[in-house]
Every structure is written in C-alpha cells, then in structure tokens.
Amino acid sequence: MHGQREDAETGDLATWYQRNGRHHIPWREGATRWQALVGEIMATQTQIGRAVAHWTQFTNLYPTPEACAAAGQDEILAAWGRLGYPRRGRDLHRSAIKITRDGWPEHLDDLPGVGPWIAAAVEAQSSHAPTFALDVNIRRVAERWLGRRGSDMELVQIRDAFNELDGKHQLLAAIDVGALICTKREPSCNRCPIADRCATKGVLESEHGARRQAPYRDSDRKIRGDLLQTLRETGKTETSAWPERVVAGLRTDALIDVDGGTITLHTGRNPHERRVQP
C-alpha cells in the first residue's frame, strides 16, 4: 500500500506494485465512470491527498452527472472550494450537462476539459480496460527509460515495461512509478521496479536547469483563488478590491459575472451564453 517502504528487488514490478501502488485512491476500484471522471479531473495538477479529500465530499453532493448538471455553476465552484484551477470545476459542470443531455460520448475526450490522459484513466478505472496514455509523470518515466526526448508514438513504448500486468494495472503502475519513484528532481533508481531496462538511471541532461514555477504566494493564481474564496464565503465582492487583470481573466474564463461594480460567481445555467476560450 501507499506509504509502505519497498522491499521488492529491482525489476520485480508485480511485487512492487502490489505492495506500494497507490491502491488507497478511492476511484481506482469499483468506481462508476462519473466518479472516476471527477477523481481524475481533480487530481490533475493537484496533490493526490487533497484531491481524494475533495472527491469524497464532492461525489457525496453530486453522485451522478445528472445531479451535477442540475446545479448551477456557482454551486459547483462553491463545492470545488480551494482545490485550485477552478476552470476544471467549470468544465466538469459542462461535461455533466453534456452527458445528461446526450449520454456518454463514444470518446471521452469529446467532453470539455478532458484530454487523452483523463479519457484513458477513466476508462481503465471504471471498466478495467487496458487503455494507455501519457501524462506528465508517465512521459517523464518514458523519456528516462528511452534515454531521450521523443514523440508520443515513441514514448508510449514505455507500456512494454509494464506488460506483465493486466488491464488497468499497466496504466496505474506506470503512473505510480512516476509519482513515487521516478520523481522530477530526485528519482529513486535503486528502488525502481523497471530500472533493469532503463537507459538513463537518473535524470536526462536536458532536464537540468528546467525553469521553476513562480512562487504561488506572489502570483495571479493566488489572487484569483482569494477572489473566488471571497465569493464562496460572502456571495459577492466589488471590482475595486481586486486587480483589473484578475477580474478580466476570471470573466473570460466564465467563472464570475460582473454587474456594474459587483462581482458574483457565474451561475452557468446556460452554458452557451458566451463563447469561452478553454
């Protein structure tokens, strides 16, 4: 289980995954398609512990896409809380409306805010399907395993390193190796279950000196989060209290409405009322 120290020999993938895979993630086993979709959207660019806590609360409130679609976007953003990247909540609400109206699409990446990774992860976890895709963690594992940068077609060869597992576990083990072992700055190569075939056994030369994200405390992301939190707590605020660029950005993202000098959360009950850049 997650948090246990590995005692499997390097190269013993099945044993490593059984003992150390993140099996505690609740939408990995027995989840509906909707529950898996909510989980994967929440986990994007977010620490998994925070995503799990929010997922439990959110799916209790909105256990089906129909329940989510029946709410206003302002209610969904209120439930989203301070999970971050609120456009994900907006897109989840729009996906719920589309699913309720048209049914689940044949290709999940036809849903708002859903790309190939989320589509593959949802199908894997909700139906045990042997789907595979690249996210930022698996891409990093694949590049180090190959020993170079590469195209998606080349990097997806990393699946070969996990083919002793079946169904969804190929994808889930790959993401767990990336999250727990082949980490961005300090990979634990001596504990890696696929190290015997890895070309790099460390970080690529091209990874050195990569630009780090600006500190959150000084960023517009922090101000956006504070503004939305104020709206969740009080229902409204004044434009004069916030930087104009932040207010403009949130309007463009269809997360807020501005009437005169008053800001409120966008209800989103008519998702076609304005054209929004994703």
C-alpha positions as CSV (number, residue, x, y, z in Angstrom):
1,M,0.0,0.0,0.0
2,H,1.0,3.6,-0.4
3,G,3.5,4.8,2.2
4,Q,5.0,1.3,2.8
5,R,8.7,1.0,2.0
6,E,9.6,-1.2,-0.9
7,D,11.4,-4.4,-0.2
8,A,10.9,-6.0,-3.7
9,E,14.1,-6.5,-5.8
10,T,14.6,-4.1,-8.6
11,G,12.9,-5.4,-11.7
12,D,10.1,-7.2,-9.7
13,L,7.3,-5.0,-11.0
14,A,4.3,-7.1,-9.9
15,T,5.6,-7.4,-6.3
16,W,6.5,-3.7,-6.1
17,Y,3.0,-2.6,-7.5
18,Q,1.1,-5.0,-5.2
19,R,2.9,-3.6,-2.1
20,N,3.4,0.0,-3.0
21,G,0.9,1.0,-5.6
22,R,-1.5,3.8,-4.6
23,H,-4.4,1.4,-4.0
24,H,-5.9,3.8,-1.5
25,I,-7.1,6.1,-4.2
26,P,-10.9,5.6,-3.9
27,W,-11.9,5.8,-7.6
28,R,-9.4,3.1,-8.7
29,E,-11.6,0.2,-7.6
30,G,-15.3,-0.2,-8.1
31,A,-15.9,3.4,-9.3
32,T,-18.5,4.5,-11.7
33,R,-17.5,6.3,-14.8
34,W,-18.6,9.6,-13.3
35,Q,-16.7,9.0,-10.0
36,A,-13.6,8.2,-12.0
37,L,-14.0,11.3,-14.2
38,V,-14.4,13.5,-11.1
39,G,-11.4,12.0,-9.5
40,E,-9.1,12.3,-12.5
41,I,-10.1,15.9,-13.2
42,M,-9.5,16.8,-9.5
43,A,-6.1,15.0,-9.5
44,T,-4.8,17.0,-12.5
45,Q,-2.0,19.3,-11.2
46,T,-3.1,18.6,-7.6
47,Q,-1.6,16.6,-4.8
48,I,-3.4,13.3,-4.6
49,G,-4.2,13.6,-0.9
50,R,-6.0,16.9,-1.5
51,A,-7.9,15.5,-4.5
52,V,-9.1,12.5,-2.5
53,A,-10.5,14.6,0.3
54,H,-12.3,16.9,-2.1
55,W,-13.5,13.9,-4.2
56,T,-15.2,12.3,-1.3
57,Q,-17.1,15.5,-0.4
58,F,-18.0,16.3,-4.0
59,T,-19.3,12.9,-5.0
60,N,-21.4,12.8,-1.9
61,L,-23.0,16.0,-3.0
62,Y,-23.1,15.2,-6.7
63,P,-23.1,11.4,-7.1
64,T,-24.1,11.4,-10.7
65,P,-23.7,13.7,-13.7
66,E,-27.4,14.4,-13.6
67,A,-27.1,15.7,-10.0
68,C,-24.1,17.9,-11.1
69,A,-25.9,19.2,-14.2
70,A,-29.0,20.2,-12.1
71,A,-26.8,22.5,-10.0
72,G,-25.7,26.0,-11.1
73,Q,-22.0,26.5,-11.9
74,D,-21.8,28.8,-8.9
75,E,-22.8,25.8,-6.7
76,I,-20.2,23.6,-8.3
77,L,-17.5,26.2,-7.8
78,A,-18.6,26.6,-4.2
79,A,-18.2,22.8,-3.7
80,W,-14.9,22.9,-5.6
81,G,-13.5,25.1,-2.7
82,R,-9.8,25.8,-2.7
83,L,-8.8,22.8,-4.7
84,G,-7.4,25.2,-7.3
85,Y,-7.6,25.6,-11.1
86,P,-11.4,26.3,-10.9
87,R,-11.7,26.0,-14.7
88,R,-11.6,22.3,-14.0
89,G,-14.8,22.7,-12.0
90,R,-16.4,24.7,-14.7
91,D,-15.5,22.1,-17.3
92,L,-16.7,19.3,-15.1
93,H,-20.1,21.0,-14.8
94,R,-20.3,21.5,-18.6
95,S,-19.4,17.8,-19.0
96,A,-22.2,16.8,-16.7
97,I,-24.7,18.9,-18.7
98,K,-23.5,17.3,-21.9
99,I,-23.7,13.8,-20.5
100,T,-27.1,14.4,-19.1
101,R,-28.4,15.8,-22.4
102,D,-26.6,13.5,-24.9
103,G,-25.4,10.5,-22.9
104,W,-21.8,9.5,-22.5
105,P,-19.8,10.1,-25.7
106,E,-18.0,7.3,-27.5
107,H,-14.7,9.2,-27.0
108,L,-14.4,10.7,-23.6
109,D,-12.0,13.4,-24.8
110,D,-15.0,14.9,-26.6
111,L,-16.1,16.2,-23.1
112,P,-15.0,19.7,-22.1
113,G,-11.6,19.7,-20.4
114,V,-11.0,16.0,-21.0
115,G,-7.8,15.1,-22.9
116,P,-6.3,11.7,-23.9
117,W,-4.9,11.0,-20.4
118,I,-8.1,11.6,-18.4
119,A,-10.1,9.7,-21.0
120,A,-7.7,6.7,-20.7
121,A,-7.6,6.8,-16.9
122,V,-11.4,7.0,-16.6
123,E,-11.9,4.0,-18.9
124,A,-9.2,2.0,-17.2
125,Q,-10.5,2.5,-13.7
126,S,-14.2,2.3,-14.4
127,S,-14.1,-0.8,-16.7
128,H,-10.7,-2.4,-16.2
129,A,-9.9,-1.6,-19.8
130,P,-6.3,-2.0,-20.9
131,T,-6.0,1.6,-22.1
132,F,-2.8,3.6,-22.0
133,A,-1.8,7.2,-22.4
134,L,0.8,9.7,-21.4
135,D,0.5,12.2,-18.6
136,V,3.4,14.3,-17.3
137,N,4.6,11.6,-14.9
138,I,4.4,8.8,-17.4
139,R,6.1,11.0,-20.0
140,R,9.0,11.6,-17.7
141,V,9.4,7.9,-16.9
142,A,9.2,7.1,-20.7
143,E,11.8,9.7,-21.6
144,R,14.3,8.5,-19.0
145,W,13.6,4.8,-19.9
146,L,14.3,5.5,-23.5
147,G,17.2,7.9,-22.7
148,R,16.0,10.8,-24.7
149,R,13.1,13.1,-25.6
150,G,10.7,11.6,-28.1
151,S,7.3,11.8,-29.8
152,D,4.2,10.4,-28.2
153,M,4.3,7.5,-30.5
154,E,7.8,6.7,-29.3
155,L,7.2,7.4,-25.7
156,V,4.1,5.1,-25.5
157,Q,6.6,2.2,-25.8
158,I,7.0,2.5,-22.1
159,R,3.9,0.3,-21.9
160,D,6.2,-2.6,-22.8
161,A,7.9,-2.2,-19.4
162,F,4.5,-2.8,-17.7
163,N,3.1,-5.6,-19.9
164,E,3.4,-8.2,-17.2
165,L,0.4,-6.6,-15.5
166,D,-3.0,-6.8,-17.0
167,G,-5.9,-4.5,-17.8
168,K,-5.9,-1.2,-16.0
169,H,-2.9,-2.1,-13.8
170,Q,-0.5,-1.3,-16.7
171,L,-1.6,2.3,-16.7
172,L,-1.9,2.6,-12.9
173,A,1.5,1.1,-12.2
174,A,3.1,3.4,-14.8
175,I,1.6,6.5,-13.1
176,D,2.6,5.2,-9.6
177,V,6.3,4.6,-10.7
178,G,6.3,8.2,-12.0
179,A,4.7,9.6,-8.8
180,L,6.6,7.6,-6.2
181,I,9.9,6.5,-7.7
182,C,10.8,8.3,-11.0
183,T,10.1,11.7,-9.5
184,K,11.0,15.0,-11.1
185,R,14.1,16.0,-9.2
186,E,15.3,13.0,-7.1
187,P,14.4,9.7,-8.8
188,S,15.0,6.6,-6.5
189,C,16.6,4.5,-9.2
190,N,17.8,1.9,-6.7
191,R,14.2,1.1,-5.8
192,C,12.7,1.3,-9.3
193,P,11.0,-1.9,-10.5
194,I,11.8,-1.2,-14.1
195,A,15.4,0.0,-13.7
196,D,16.9,-3.0,-15.3
197,R,15.8,-1.8,-18.7
198,C,16.2,2.0,-18.1
199,A,18.6,3.8,-20.4
200,T,19.2,6.7,-18.1
201,K,19.0,5.6,-14.4
202,G,18.7,9.2,-13.4
203,V,17.6,12.4,-14.9
204,L,18.2,13.4,-18.5
205,E,20.8,16.0,-19.2
206,S,18.1,18.1,-20.8
207,E,16.2,18.2,-17.5
208,H,18.9,20.1,-15.7
209,G,18.2,23.8,-15.3
210,A,14.5,23.5,-16.1
211,R,12.6,26.7,-15.2
212,R,10.6,26.5,-11.9
213,Q,7.2,27.9,-11.5
214,A,7.0,31.4,-9.8
215,P,6.1,31.3,-6.1
216,Y,2.4,30.8,-5.6
217,R,2.1,33.5,-2.9
218,D,3.0,36.3,-5.3
219,S,1.1,35.0,-8.3
220,D,-2.2,35.9,-10.0
221,R,-3.2,32.4,-9.3
222,K,-3.2,33.2,-5.6
223,I,-5.2,36.4,-6.1
224,R,-7.7,34.5,-8.3
225,G,-8.1,31.9,-5.6
226,D,-8.6,34.6,-2.9
227,L,-11.3,36.3,-5.0
228,L,-13.2,33.1,-5.7
229,Q,-12.9,32.2,-2.0
230,T,-14.4,35.6,-1.0
231,L,-17.3,34.9,-3.4
232,R,-17.9,31.4,-1.9
233,E,-17.9,32.9,1.6
234,T,-19.9,36.2,1.0
235,G,-21.6,35.8,-2.3
236,K,-20.3,39.0,-3.8
237,T,-17.4,41.5,-3.8
238,E,-16.5,44.7,-5.5
239,T,-14.3,45.1,-8.6
240,S,-12.5,48.0,-6.9
241,A,-11.0,45.5,-4.4
242,W,-9.2,43.4,-7.0
243,P,-6.6,43.9,-9.8
244,E,-8.4,44.6,-13.1
245,R,-6.4,41.9,-14.9
246,V,-7.5,39.3,-12.5
247,V,-11.2,40.3,-12.7
248,A,-10.9,40.3,-16.6
249,G,-9.3,36.9,-16.6
250,L,-12.0,35.3,-14.4
251,R,-14.7,36.9,-16.6
252,T,-13.0,35.5,-19.7
253,D,-12.9,32.0,-18.1
254,A,-16.7,32.3,-17.3
255,L,-16.1,31.9,-13.6
256,I,-17.6,35.2,-12.5
257,D,-20.2,37.7,-13.5
258,V,-19.7,41.5,-13.2
259,D,-22.8,43.8,-12.9
260,G,-21.7,47.4,-12.5
261,G,-19.0,47.2,-9.8
262,T,-20.3,44.0,-8.2
263,I,-18.7,40.5,-8.8
264,T,-20.6,37.3,-8.3
265,L,-19.9,33.7,-9.2
266,H,-21.1,32.8,-12.7
267,T,-24.2,30.5,-12.5
268,G,-23.5,28.7,-15.7
269,R,-27.1,27.6,-16.1
270,N,-26.9,28.4,-19.8
271,P,-23.5,27.1,-20.9
272,H,-23.9,28.6,-24.4
273,E,-24.5,32.1,-23.4
274,R,-20.9,33.2,-24.1
275,R,-18.0,31.9,-26.1
276,V,-15.2,31.0,-23.7
277,Q,-11.6,30.2,-24.6
278,P,-10.6,26.9,-22.9
